């Protein structure tokens, strides 16, 4: 096991603490801590052991996993990537600290003060981050990345709609904005996956020849967007199914062209390919759910736990290693994190289809595997993220 020794060199004058130098540092840690804690809290509440807490509400669990956990990682990643894309400073120092404190305040409000306080505190985080990120893109005239900022803005709107629906202020099921957010995050994953997975594979798996075809790249994103819109707007089931199956097929062909089997000996790569395969599986399940076969819960857990969380864990390890000056090489700890998360995803999906007597057992197993994966991440990566780059470079 790796050492968790944290050097105590003083921070240079004029430089923020290493934890506040780039967006991935605080938000990867905060997201991992939330992931580790929130699922066990929800499970205890689900079993009636925390009856007085808003966490007993399933809506709290869904919100925190999608908008808080997913949102923190997306913001951390985009602030970091935006710096590289534009050569302009994204939030750092006091501004980054303020956003992190606001995110923490949102978690407290969601747990202890639902309603208007949660709407105000939690609802401000994503819009402020979207404005900060969009400002950098605008100043750099980085038009290629405007759609990514638009997705962050749409997530902000979905979060506000969730609060309004959950509190009965509008005639909308709270599931609708949650489902919409998961599907929008899936679109973002498909966009970013197309940019980085083939490149990472080519660079990290010697002899591999991942291929990208322009029309297929565009078709995969277009069909995902169409599926998301069809589901959220409640189009007839056969229309949703047709779009979902088409999106699954094109994305499966897309993934196969990225040479996934060349990555089996490279954990930093196979986790990304396997997580993308969960997206394909989730789309297939969504198509069946639209036809009344199986449940939407299974489809969205495949997309969120297997796809979103798998890609998140793959990226928060890879980018943390690269942006702290370390070698892009997974050790036993990373492999264990990835396998634990996959075990948790499979167990959670199986919990939806087994007899009632086995459901609680699988939910417990899924929660333990999930939390162990992120606990291990915190143990290994907290020192990396809270100290300066080992190569002396900025960031």
C-alpha positions in Angstrom: 0.0 0.0 0.0 1.2 3.5 -0.8 2.4 5.9 1.8 0.1 8.8 2.7 2.9 11.0 3.9 2.1 14.6 3.0 5.1 17.0 2.6 5.0 20.1 4.7 6.9 22.6 2.5 5.5 26.1 2.8 3.4 27.5 0.0 5.4 30.0 -2.1 4.4 33.7 -1.5 1.6 34.7 -3.8 0.6 31.2 -4.6 -2.7 29.7 -3.3 -2.5 26.5 -1.3 -1.9 23.5 -3.7 -5.5 22.3 -3.0 -6.8 25.5 -4.5 -4.6 25.9 -7.6 -6.8 24.0 -10.1 -10.4 22.9 -10.1 -9.8 19.1 -10.0 -8.1 19.3 -6.7 -10.9 20.2 -4.3 -13.8 18.9 -6.3 -12.4 15.4 -6.9 -11.8 15.1 -3.2 -15.2 16.5 -2.3 -17.0 14.3 -4.8 -15.2 11.1 -3.6 -16.0 12.0 0.0 -19.7 12.4 -0.9 -19.7 9.2 -2.9 -18.2 7.3 0.0 -20.6 8.6 2.7 -23.9 9.3 0.9 -24.8 5.8 -0.3 -24.4 4.2 3.2 -26.4 7.1 4.7 -29.2 6.5 2.1 -29.2 2.8 2.8 -29.5 3.3 6.5 -32.4 5.8 5.9 -33.9 3.3 3.4 -34.0 0.7 6.2 -35.6 3.1 8.6 -32.6 3.7 10.8 -32.5 7.4 10.1 -36.2 8.3 10.0 -35.9 11.9 11.0 -33.5 12.8 8.2 -34.5 14.1 4.7 -32.1 11.4 3.5 -34.9 8.9 4.1 -36.4 10.3 0.9 -35.3 8.5 -2.2 -35.2 11.9 -4.0 -32.3 13.1 -1.8 -30.3 10.0 -2.8 -30.9 10.6 -6.5 -30.2 14.3 -6.3 -26.9 13.9 -4.5 -25.7 11.2 -6.8 -26.5 13.1 -10.0 -26.3 16.8 -9.3 -23.9 16.9 -6.3 -21.5 14.0 -7.0 -21.7 14.2 -10.8 -21.8 18.0 -10.8 -18.6 18.3 -8.6 -16.6 16.0 -10.8 -17.8 17.7 -14.0 -16.9 21.1 -12.7 -13.5 20.0 -11.4 -12.8 18.4 -14.8 -14.0 21.3 -16.9 -12.1 23.9 -14.8 -9.0 21.9 -15.3 -9.5 21.1 -19.0 -10.6 24.7 -19.7 -7.3 25.9 -18.4 -5.5 23.6 -21.0 -7.9 24.5 -23.8 -7.7 28.2 -23.4 -4.4 29.0 -21.6 -6.5 31.3 -19.4 -6.9 31.0 -15.6 -10.1 29.2 -14.5 -11.2 29.7 -10.9 -8.4 29.2 -8.4 -7.5 30.5 -4.9 -10.2 32.3 -3.1 -12.7 32.0 -6.0 -12.3 28.3 -6.1 -12.5 28.0 -2.3 -15.7 30.0 -2.4 -17.3 27.6 -4.9 -16.1 24.6 -2.9 -17.7 26.1 0.3 -20.9 26.8 -1.6 -21.0 23.1 -2.8 -20.5 21.9 0.8 -23.2 24.3 2.0 -25.5 22.7 -0.6 -24.9 19.3 0.9 -25.7 20.5 4.3 -28.8 22.3 3.1 -30.0 19.2 1.2 -29.6 17.0 4.2 -30.9 19.3 7.0 -32.8 22.2 5.4 -34.7 21.0 2.3 -37.1 23.5 0.6 -36.2 27.1 0.0 -32.8 27.1 1.8 -31.6 24.1 -0.3 -32.9 25.7 -3.4 -30.9 28.8 -2.8 -27.7 27.3 -1.6 -27.5 24.2 -3.8 -29.2 25.9 -6.7 -26.5 28.6 -7.0 -23.5 26.2 -7.4 -23.9 25.0 -11.0 -25.0 28.3 -12.5 -22.0 30.1 -11.0 -19.7 27.4 -12.3 -21.3 27.6 -15.7 -20.8 31.4 -15.8 -17.1 31.1 -14.7 -16.4 28.4 -17.2 -18.3 30.1 -20.0 -16.4 33.4 -19.3 -13.1 31.7 -19.9 -14.3 30.0 -23.1 -15.7 33.4 -24.4 -12.6 35.3 -23.7 -10.6 32.7 -25.5 -13.2 32.5 -28.3 -13.1 28.7 -27.8 -16.3 28.1 -29.9 -15.7 24.4 -30.2 -16.4 24.1 -26.5 -19.5 26.2 -26.2 -21.7 23.2 -26.4 -20.0 21.7 -23.4 -20.8 24.9 -21.4 -24.4 24.6 -22.7 -24.6 21.2 -21.2 -23.4 22.6 -17.8 -26.1 25.3 -18.1 -28.7 22.7 -18.9 -27.7 20.7 -15.8 -28.2 23.9 -13.8 -31.7 24.3 -15.1 -32.5 20.6 -14.5 -31.3 21.0 -10.9 -33.6 24.0 -10.3 -36.5 22.1 -11.9 -35.8 19.2 -9.5 -36.1 21.5 -6.5 -39.3 23.0 -7.8 -40.8 19.6 -8.5 -39.6 18.0 -5.3 -41.2 20.7 -3.3 -44.5 20.6 -5.2 -44.1 24.1 -6.7 -44.6 22.9 -10.3 -46.6 20.1 -11.8 -43.7 17.9 -12.8 -42.3 14.6 -11.5 -38.9 15.1 -9.8 -37.8 12.0 -11.7 -38.0 13.9 -15.0 -35.1 16.4 -14.3 -33.1 13.6 -12.7 -33.5 11.4 -15.8 -32.8 14.4 -18.0 -29.6 15.2 -16.1 -28.4 11.6 -16.3 -29.0 11.6 -20.0 -27.3 15.0 -20.5 -24.3 13.8 -18.5 -24.3 10.7 -20.8 -24.2 13.0 -23.8 -21.3 14.9 -22.2 -19.5 11.6 -21.6 -20.0 10.6 -25.3 -18.6 13.9 -26.5 -15.6 13.8 -24.2 -15.1 10.1 -24.6 -14.8 10.6 -28.3 -12.1 13.1 -27.8 -10.0 11.3 -25.3 -10.6 7.5 -25.2 -9.2 6.8 -28.7 -6.2 9.1 -28.0 -5.5 7.6 -24.6 -5.8 4.1 -26.1 -3.4 4.9 -29.0 -0.9 6.3 -26.6 -1.2 3.8 -23.8 -1.8 0.5 -25.5 1.2 -0.2 -27.9 0.1 -1.6 -31.2 -3.5 -0.5 -30.9 -5.2 1.3 -33.8 -8.4 2.9 -32.5 -10.4 4.4 -35.3 -12.8 7.3 -35.4 -15.1 8.1 -38.3 -16.6 11.6 -38.6 -20.1 10.6 -39.5 -20.3 7.9 -36.8 -19.0 10.4 -34.1 -21.7 12.8 -35.1 -24.4 10.2 -35.3 -23.6 8.8 -31.9 -24.1 12.2 -30.2 -27.1 13.1 -32.3 -28.9 9.8 -31.5 -28.1 10.2 -27.8 -29.5 13.7 -27.8 -32.6 12.6 -29.6 -33.1 9.7 -27.1 -32.8 12.1 -24.2 -35.3 14.5 -25.6 -37.7 11.7 -26.5 -37.6 10.2 -23.0 -37.9 13.5 -21.1 -40.7 14.8 -23.2 -42.7 11.6 -23.0 -42.9 10.7 -26.6 -44.6 7.3 -27.4 -42.6 4.3 -26.2 -41.9 2.8 -29.6 -40.3 6.1 -30.7 -38.1 6.2 -27.6 -37.2 2.5 -28.1 -36.3 3.0 -31.7 -34.0 5.9 -30.9 -32.5 4.2 -27.8 -31.7 1.0 -29.7 -30.2 3.0 -32.6 -28.1 5.1 -30.2 -26.9 1.9 -28.5 -26.0 0.3 -31.8 -24.0 3.3 -33.1 -22.2 3.7 -29.8 -21.4 0.0 -29.6 -19.9 0.2 -33.1 -18.1 3.3 -32.1 -16.6 1.6 -29.0 -15.6 -1.5 -30.9 -13.6 0.7 -33.3 -11.7 2.2 -30.3 -9.8 -1.2 -29.9 -11.1 -2.0 -26.4 -9.5 -5.5 -26.3 -6.1 -4.0 -26.7 -6.6 -2.4 -23.2 -7.1 -5.5 -21.1 -3.7 -5.2 -19.5 -3.9 -1.4 -18.9 -6.4 -0.6 -16.1 -6.3 3.2 -16.8 -7.7 2.3 -20.2 -10.0 -0.7 -19.7 -12.0 1.2 -17.0 -12.9 3.8 -19.6 -13.8 1.3 -22.3 -15.8 -0.8 -19.8 -17.7 2.3 -18.5 -18.5 3.2 -22.1 -19.9 -0.3 -22.6 -22.2 0.4 -19.6 -23.6 3.4 -21.6 -24.5 1.0 -24.5 -26.1 -1.4 -22.0 -28.1 1.4 -20.4 -29.4 2.5 -23.7 -30.6 -1.0 -24.5 -32.3 -1.3 -21.2 -33.9 2.2 -21.7 -35.3 1.0 -25.0 -36.8 -2.1 -23.4 -38.2 0.1 -20.5 -39.9 2.3 -23.0 -41.6 -0.8 -24.4 -42.7 -1.8 -20.9 -40.1 -4.6 -20.6 -38.0 -4.2 -17.5 -37.7 -1.0 -15.5 -36.4 2.5 -16.1 -34.6 2.2 -12.8 -32.4 -0.6 -14.2 -31.6 1.5 -17.3 -30.7 4.6 -15.3 -28.6 2.7 -12.8 -26.7 1.2 -15.7 -26.1 4.7 -17.1 -25.3 6.3 -13.8 -23.5 3.7 -11.7 -21.8 1.7 -14.5 -21.4 4.4 -17.1 -21.2 7.8 -15.3 -19.4 6.6 -12.2 -17.1 4.3 -14.1 -15.9 7.1 -16.3 -15.7 9.4 -13.3 -13.5 7.0 -11.4 -11.4 6.4 -14.5 -10.9 10.1 -15.1 -10.4 11.3 -11.6 -7.5 8.8 -11.2 -6.0 9.5 -14.6 -6.2 13.3 -14.5 -5.1 13.4 -10.9 -2.0 11.4 -11.8 -1.2 13.5 -14.9 -1.9 16.9 -13.4 0.1 16.3 -10.3 3.2 15.3 -12.4 3.0 11.5 -11.8 3.3 8.7 -14.3 0.1 7.6 -16.0 0.3 4.1 -14.5 -2.3 2.3 -12.4 -1.1 0.3 -9.4 -2.9 -2.3 -7.3 -5.0 0.4 -5.6 -6.4 1.7 -8.8 -7.2 -1.8 -10.1 -9.0 -2.5 -6.8 -11.0 0.8 -7.1 -12.1 -0.1 -10.6 -13.1 -3.7 -9.7 -15.0 -2.6 -6.6 -17.0 -0.1 -8.6 -17.8 -2.7 -11.2 -18.9 -5.1 -8.5 -21.1 -2.5 -7.0 -22.7 -1.6 -10.4 -23.5 -5.3 -11.2 -24.9 -5.9 -7.7 -27.1 -2.7 -7.9 -28.5 -3.8 -11.3 -29.1 -7.3 -10.0 -31.0 -5.9 -7.0 -33.7 -4.8 -9.4 -34.4 -8.3 -10.9 -33.9 -10.8 -8.0 -36.6 -12.0 -5.6 -37.4 -9.6 -2.8 -35.6 -11.6 -0.2 -32.2 -11.1 -2.0 -32.7 -7.4 -2.8 -31.5 -6.0 0.5 -28.5 -8.3 0.5 -27.5 -7.0 -3.0 -28.1 -3.4 -2.0 -25.9 -3.8 1.0 -23.2 -5.4 -1.1 -23.4 -2.7 -3.8 -23.2 0.0 -1.2 -20.2 -1.5 0.5 -18.3 -2.0 -2.8 -19.1 1.5 -4.0 -18.1 3.1 -0.7 -14.9 1.0 -0.5 -13.9 2.2 -4.0 -14.1 5.8 -3.1 -12.6 5.4 0.4 -9.6 3.8 -1.3 -9.5 6.8 -3.7 -9.4 9.2 -0.8 -6.7 7.2 1.0 -4.4 7.2 -2.0 -5.2 10.5 -3.8 -5.8 12.9 -0.9 -2.1 13.5 -0.5 -1.6 13.9 -4.3 -4.3 16.5 -4.6 -3.4 18.5 -1.5 0.3 19.0 -2.3 2.1 20.7 -5.1 3.0 18.9 -8.4 6.0 16.7 -7.9 7.6 18.0 -11.1 7.5 21.7 -9.9 5.1 22.8 -12.7 2.1 25.1 -12.1 -1.3 23.5 -11.4 
